[in-house]
Amino acid sequence: MTPPTLLLRPDERFEAALGALCGSSNLPPFGAVQQGFASALSRALVSDAATRAHPELVALGYWLRPAHQQRLGLVSGPAQPGTLALPRGLVFHVAPANVDSLFAYSWMLSMLCGNRNVVRLSSQQGPQSRALLALVARLFAAPEWQDIANRTLLLRYGHEQAISERLSAACDLRVIWGGDQTVQTLRRLPLPPHATELCFPNKVSMAVLQASSVAEADDALMRRLATALHNDAYWFDQMACASPRLVVWVGDSADTRAAAAARLWAALARELDQRQAGIEASAALDKRLAADRLALAEPGVRIVDEDPRITRVWLPTPGWHDDLHCGAGLFHECQMSDLAGLLPLLSRRVQTLVHHGFPAAAWHEFLQRHLPRGIDRIVPLGEALSFDRVWDGVDLRAGFLRQIVVR
């Protein structure tokens, strides 16, 4: 039996589809059929008119290209001597609500590793998800991809705990992408004794910019920086965990910082103009209320709201205020003299740090010297949402495989 591509409401077909999936065999890791399916989806994403309207789906298409898989070490990688990597088995993925396309990265990585997959899709379906699922359904209908279709079940259901409990009881690996509450709720559901779990809860991210480097940038570089900041922050309405909410200016001179900020924010406004980007009145109001609440709670806070698409809240003391952050182009800003000033901010909840003006060697020295409790990724400005095989400190390729010792 071929499982349906999408069950909007699990019904009598659910048990039959799950039973068929449980009875299927795994595929060889990084086999020809999985790589062929990933390549076919890649080509469809970058050529289909419906998906080309969504840059995040085009980015997924480029991420799935064979050459990119090779660069990430997905298709092949170093193995421990005397070991053999095999699929874990049935993987239950819980997709987040705030990033429509993230489920595809988790699913495709697991699929490439040879696993069978059940994906619980978010009930908050957006246009990106609809376009992506339409392409997947089209590919699943083709005879050459039946090995993938027969090993994939996509579900959309609400908070029916019995369904999540049934899937958890059947899986070999549970992967939870979502808010802290989602993680806590699903962790209460028992797994088989042999099964394992990967959890990706709420995280916060920042941009760290060397003020002098931005202030001295030529016009071409400034345009690239504005595009990079736009892509990091405005995709997914700044609600992705990797999207920077806090902008940290590093440098001793307040004048240099002010000049750099004036140039960058003006360039970002021009970038938004070129994209004909607007903002809904409700989002603008939410940002203003969040900014005002922060100003009432913290002495010395200053709000710059000249462009409704870019709301800046200057913090005299660096800090996280994510309970007063609603996305949609709301940026908290602060200044520090050197990178050591970041340490009080780097709790375990910090995921991504995008930066400009600092060489990689400076970050290596910073990490090795200070051993911060938290931070998962340090990448150049513009790469916040570039998905990697290592995410939140977890090597997903290793997580989706089990290592067999052979002597």
C-alpha positions as CSV (number, residue, x, y, z in Angstrom):
1,M,0.0,0.0,0.0
2,T,1.3,3.5,-0.9
3,P,0.7,5.9,2.0
4,P,-1.2,9.1,1.0
5,T,1.0,12.1,0.5
6,L,-0.9,14.1,3.0
7,L,-3.6,13.1,5.5
8,L,-5.3,16.3,6.6
9,R,-7.1,14.5,9.4
10,P,-5.8,11.1,10.4
11,D,-8.8,8.6,10.0
12,E,-9.2,4.9,9.3
13,R,-6.5,5.3,6.6
14,F,-4.0,6.3,9.3
15,E,-3.4,3.0,10.9
16,A,-3.2,1.3,7.5
17,A,-0.7,3.8,6.2
18,L,1.4,3.7,9.4
19,G,1.3,-0.1,9.4
20,A,2.6,-0.1,5.8
21,L,5.3,2.3,6.7
22,C,6.4,0.2,9.8
23,G,6.5,-2.9,7.6
24,S,8.7,-1.3,4.9
25,S,12.4,-1.8,4.8
26,N,15.0,0.9,5.1
27,L,17.0,2.1,2.1
28,P,20.8,2.1,1.9
29,P,22.3,5.3,3.2
30,F,22.7,7.9,0.4
31,G,21.5,5.5,-2.2
32,A,20.9,6.4,-5.8
33,V,17.1,6.6,-5.4
34,Q,17.3,9.1,-2.5
35,Q,19.9,11.2,-4.3
36,G,17.8,11.1,-7.4
37,F,14.7,12.2,-5.6
38,A,16.6,15.1,-3.8
39,S,17.9,16.2,-7.2
40,A,14.5,16.1,-8.8
41,L,12.9,18.1,-6.0
42,S,15.8,20.6,-6.3
43,R,15.2,21.1,-10.0
44,A,11.5,21.5,-9.4
45,L,11.9,24.1,-6.7
46,V,14.2,26.3,-8.7
47,S,12.1,26.1,-11.9
48,D,8.5,26.0,-10.8
49,A,6.7,29.3,-11.0
50,A,4.8,28.8,-7.7
51,T,7.9,28.1,-5.7
52,R,10.1,30.8,-7.3
53,A,7.9,33.4,-5.8
54,H,9.2,32.3,-2.4
55,P,13.0,32.8,-2.0
56,E,13.2,30.4,1.0
57,L,11.9,27.6,-1.3
58,V,14.4,28.5,-4.0
59,A,17.1,28.4,-1.3
60,L,15.9,24.9,-0.4
61,G,16.2,23.9,-4.0
62,Y,19.8,25.1,-4.2
63,W,20.6,23.4,-0.8
64,L,19.4,20.1,-2.3
65,R,21.7,20.2,-5.3
66,P,24.1,17.3,-5.5
67,A,27.2,19.5,-5.4
68,H,26.0,21.2,-2.3
69,Q,25.2,17.9,-0.6
70,Q,28.8,16.9,-1.4
71,R,30.2,20.1,0.1
72,L,28.2,19.6,3.3
73,G,29.6,16.0,3.6
74,L,26.0,14.6,3.4
75,V,26.5,12.0,0.8
76,S,29.8,10.8,2.1
77,G,31.9,11.6,5.1
78,P,34.6,10.2,7.3
79,A,33.8,7.0,9.1
80,Q,35.3,5.5,12.1
81,P,37.5,2.5,11.3
82,G,35.7,-0.7,11.9
83,T,32.2,0.8,11.8
84,L,29.4,0.8,9.3
85,A,26.6,3.4,9.2
86,L,23.0,2.2,8.8
87,P,19.6,4.0,9.0
88,R,18.0,4.3,12.4
89,G,14.6,3.1,11.0
90,L,11.3,5.1,11.4
91,V,11.8,8.8,12.2
92,F,8.9,10.9,13.5
93,H,9.5,14.6,12.7
94,V,7.5,17.3,14.4
95,A,7.7,20.5,12.2
96,P,7.7,24.0,13.7
97,A,5.0,26.6,13.0
98,N,7.2,29.6,12.5
99,V,9.3,28.3,9.5
100,D,7.2,26.7,6.8
101,S,10.0,24.9,4.9
102,L,12.1,23.6,7.8
103,F,10.3,20.2,7.8
104,A,11.8,19.6,4.4
105,Y,15.4,19.9,5.6
106,S,14.8,17.5,8.4
107,W,12.9,15.0,6.3
108,M,15.3,15.2,3.3
109,L,18.3,14.6,5.5
110,S,16.7,11.6,7.2
111,M,15.5,10.3,3.8
112,L,19.0,10.6,2.3
113,C,20.2,8.5,5.3
114,G,17.8,5.8,4.2
115,N,15.2,6.1,7.0
116,R,11.4,5.8,6.7
117,N,9.7,9.1,7.8
118,V,6.5,10.4,9.3
119,V,6.3,14.2,9.3
120,R,3.7,16.0,11.4
121,L,3.2,19.3,9.5
122,S,2.2,22.5,11.2
123,S,-1.5,23.3,11.2
124,Q,-0.5,26.9,10.3
125,Q,-0.1,26.2,6.6
126,G,1.3,29.1,4.6
127,P,1.7,29.7,0.8
128,Q,5.3,28.3,1.0
129,S,4.1,25.1,2.5
130,R,1.3,24.7,0.0
131,A,3.6,25.2,-2.9
132,L,6.2,22.8,-1.6
133,L,3.7,20.1,-0.8
134,A,2.2,20.4,-4.3
135,L,5.6,19.7,-5.8
136,V,6.2,16.7,-3.5
137,A,2.8,15.3,-4.4
138,R,3.6,15.6,-8.1
139,L,6.9,13.8,-7.6
140,F,5.3,11.1,-5.5
141,A,2.9,10.3,-8.3
142,A,5.8,9.4,-10.6
143,P,6.7,5.7,-10.8
144,E,10.4,6.3,-10.4
145,W,9.9,7.8,-6.9
146,Q,7.7,5.1,-5.4
147,D,10.5,3.9,-3.1
148,I,10.4,7.3,-1.5
149,A,6.6,7.7,-1.5
150,N,6.2,4.3,0.1
151,R,8.5,5.3,3.0
152,T,7.0,8.8,3.7
153,L,3.9,9.8,5.5
154,L,3.0,13.5,5.8
155,L,0.3,14.3,8.4
156,R,-1.5,17.5,9.5
157,Y,-3.4,17.3,12.7
158,G,-4.1,19.4,15.8
159,H,-3.4,18.7,19.4
160,E,-4.7,15.1,19.4
161,Q,-2.2,13.6,21.8
162,A,-3.3,10.0,21.0
163,I,-1.9,10.4,17.4
164,S,1.4,11.8,18.6
165,E,1.5,9.0,21.3
166,R,0.9,6.3,18.6
167,L,3.6,7.7,16.3
168,S,6.1,8.1,19.2
169,A,5.5,4.4,20.2
170,A,6.2,3.3,16.6
171,C,9.4,5.3,15.9
172,D,13.1,4.7,16.3
173,L,13.9,8.4,16.5
174,R,11.8,11.4,17.3
175,V,12.8,14.8,16.1
176,I,11.0,17.8,17.6
177,W,11.3,21.3,16.1
178,G,9.2,23.8,18.0
179,G,8.7,26.0,21.0
180,D,9.6,25.1,24.5
181,Q,6.0,24.1,25.3
182,T,5.9,21.8,22.3
183,V,9.1,20.1,23.3
184,Q,8.0,19.7,26.9
185,T,4.5,18.3,25.8
186,L,5.9,15.8,23.4
187,R,8.7,14.7,25.7
188,R,6.1,13.4,28.1
189,L,5.0,10.8,25.5
190,P,7.0,7.6,25.9
191,L,9.3,6.3,23.3
192,P,10.3,2.6,22.8
193,P,13.2,1.7,25.0
194,H,15.6,1.5,22.1
195,A,14.5,4.8,20.5
196,T,16.3,8.2,20.8
197,E,15.3,11.8,20.5
198,L,16.6,15.1,19.1
199,C,14.9,18.3,20.3
200,F,15.3,21.8,18.9
201,P,13.4,24.2,21.2
202,N,13.2,28.0,21.2
203,K,16.4,29.9,20.6
204,V,17.5,33.5,20.1
205,S,20.0,35.0,17.7
206,M,22.0,38.2,17.2
207,A,24.1,40.2,14.7
208,V,27.5,41.4,15.9
209,L,28.9,44.2,13.7
210,Q,32.3,45.9,13.9
211,A,31.2,49.6,13.8
212,S,34.4,50.8,12.0
213,S,34.1,48.2,9.3
214,V,30.5,49.2,8.5
215,A,31.2,52.9,8.7
216,E,34.0,52.6,6.2
217,A,32.2,50.2,3.8
218,D,31.9,51.4,0.2
219,D,28.5,51.7,-1.4
220,A,28.7,48.3,-3.1
221,L,29.6,46.6,0.2
222,M,26.8,48.5,2.0
223,R,24.3,47.2,-0.5
224,R,25.5,43.7,0.1
225,L,25.3,44.1,3.9
226,A,21.7,45.5,3.6
227,T,20.7,42.5,1.4
228,A,22.3,40.1,3.8
229,L,20.5,41.6,6.9
230,H,17.2,41.6,5.0
231,N,17.6,37.9,4.2
232,D,18.6,37.1,7.7
233,A,15.8,39.0,9.4
234,Y,12.8,39.4,7.1
235,W,12.4,35.9,5.8
236,F,9.8,34.2,8.0
237,D,9.0,37.6,9.4
238,Q,12.0,37.5,11.8
239,M,10.4,34.6,13.7
240,A,12.9,31.9,12.9
241,C,15.2,31.1,15.8
242,A,18.2,32.0,13.6
243,S,16.9,35.4,12.7
244,P,18.8,38.2,14.5
245,R,16.7,40.2,17.0
246,L,19.6,41.9,18.8
247,V,22.2,44.0,16.9
248,V,25.4,44.5,18.7
249,W,27.8,47.3,17.6
250,V,31.4,46.6,18.7
251,G,33.8,49.6,19.0
252,D,34.9,52.3,21.4
253,S,33.8,55.3,19.4
254,A,30.1,56.4,19.8
255,D,30.5,58.6,16.7
256,T,31.7,55.7,14.6
257,R,28.8,53.5,15.9
258,A,26.3,56.2,15.1
259,A,27.7,56.7,11.6
260,A,27.7,53.0,10.9
261,A,24.2,52.5,12.2
262,A,22.9,55.5,10.1
263,R,24.4,54.0,6.9
264,L,23.2,50.4,7.5
265,W,19.7,51.3,8.4
266,A,19.3,53.7,5.5
267,A,20.7,51.0,3.2
268,L,18.2,48.5,4.6
269,A,15.3,50.9,4.0
270,R,16.4,51.2,0.4
271,E,16.6,47.4,0.1
272,L,13.0,47.2,1.4
273,D,12.0,49.9,-1.1
274,Q,13.5,47.9,-4.0
275,R,11.6,44.8,-2.9
276,Q,8.4,46.9,-2.5
277,A,8.1,45.5,1.0
278,G,5.4,46.9,3.2
279,I,4.1,46.1,6.6
280,E,0.6,45.4,7.9
281,A,-0.9,47.9,10.2
282,S,-1.4,45.2,12.9
283,A,2.3,44.3,12.8
284,A,3.4,47.9,13.0
285,L,1.2,48.4,16.0
286,D,2.5,45.2,17.7
287,K,6.0,46.4,17.3
288,R,5.2,49.8,18.7
289,L,3.5,48.4,21.7
290,A,6.5,46.0,22.4
291,A,8.9,48.9,22.0
292,D,6.9,51.1,24.4
293,R,6.6,48.3,27.0
294,L,10.4,47.9,26.9
295,A,10.9,51.6,27.3
296,L,8.6,51.7,30.3
297,A,10.4,48.7,31.9
298,E,14.1,49.7,31.3
299,P,15.4,53.3,32.0
300,G,17.4,54.9,29.2
301,V,15.7,52.9,26.3
302,R,15.4,55.0,23.1
303,I,13.1,54.1,20.2
304,V,13.8,55.0,16.6
305,D,10.7,54.4,14.5
306,E,11.2,56.6,11.4
307,D,10.3,53.8,9.0
308,P,7.4,51.5,10.2
309,R,9.2,48.5,8.5
310,I,12.3,49.1,10.7
311,T,11.8,49.6,14.4
312,R,14.9,50.1,16.5
313,V,15.1,50.0,20.2
314,W,18.4,51.2,21.7
315,L,19.3,49.4,24.9
316,P,21.7,51.2,27.2
317,T,22.5,47.8,28.8
318,P,22.9,44.8,26.5
319,G,20.3,42.1,27.2
320,W,17.7,39.8,25.8
321,H,14.1,40.9,25.9
322,D,12.6,38.2,23.7
323,D,9.3,38.3,25.6
324,L,9.0,41.9,24.2
325,H,9.9,40.9,20.7
326,C,7.3,40.2,18.0
327,G,9.4,40.1,14.8
328,A,8.4,42.1,11.6
329,G,11.5,44.2,11.6
330,L,12.0,44.9,15.3
331,F,15.6,45.3,16.2
332,H,17.1,45.7,19.7
333,E,20.5,47.5,19.5
334,C,23.4,47.9,21.9
335,Q,27.1,48.8,22.0
336,M,30.1,47.2,23.6
337,S,33.8,48.0,23.3
338,D,35.0,44.4,22.5
339,L,33.8,40.9,22.0
340,A,34.3,40.0,25.7
341,G,31.2,42.1,26.4
342,L,29.1,39.4,24.7
343,L,29.7,36.8,27.4
344,P,26.8,37.8,29.7
345,L,24.5,37.4,26.7
346,L,25.6,33.9,25.7
347,S,23.2,31.6,27.6
348,R,22.4,28.2,26.4
349,R,19.4,29.7,24.6
350,V,21.6,31.5,22.1
351,Q,21.7,29.8,18.7
352,T,23.1,31.9,15.8
353,L,25.5,34.8,15.8
354,V,25.9,36.5,12.4
355,H,28.8,38.9,12.1
356,H,30.6,41.4,9.9
357,G,34.1,42.8,10.3
358,F,35.7,40.0,12.3
359,P,37.9,37.2,10.8
360,A,37.1,33.6,11.7
361,A,40.4,33.5,13.7
362,A,39.0,36.1,16.1
363,W,36.0,33.9,16.8
364,H,38.1,30.8,17.3
365,E,40.3,32.7,19.8
366,F,37.2,34.1,21.6
367,L,35.6,30.6,21.9
368,Q,38.7,28.9,23.1
369,R,39.6,31.6,25.6
370,H,36.2,32.2,27.1
371,L,34.4,28.8,26.6
372,P,30.9,30.4,26.5
373,R,28.0,28.4,27.9
374,G,25.9,29.0,24.9
375,I,26.2,29.6,21.1
376,D,25.7,27.1,18.4
377,R,26.7,28.9,15.2
378,I,28.9,31.8,14.1
379,V,28.4,32.7,10.5
380,P,28.8,35.7,8.2
381,L,25.9,38.2,7.9
382,G,23.5,36.8,5.3
383,E,23.9,33.2,6.3
384,A,21.6,33.0,9.4
385,L,19.1,30.8,7.6
386,S,21.6,28.7,5.7
387,F,20.7,25.2,7.0
388,D,23.7,23.0,7.7
389,R,24.1,19.3,8.7
390,V,25.2,20.6,12.1
391,W,22.3,22.5,13.7
392,D,22.0,23.7,17.3
393,G,25.2,21.8,18.0
394,V,23.9,18.5,16.7
395,D,25.3,16.7,13.7
396,L,22.1,15.6,12.0
397,R,23.8,13.2,9.6
398,A,25.2,11.3,12.6
399,G,21.9,11.6,14.4
400,F,19.9,10.0,11.6
401,L,22.3,7.0,11.4
402,R,23.4,4.3,13.8
403,Q,27.0,3.1,13.9
404,I,27.6,-0.7,13.7
405,V,30.9,-1.9,15.0
406,V,32.5,-4.5,12.7
407,R,35.7,-6.2,13.8
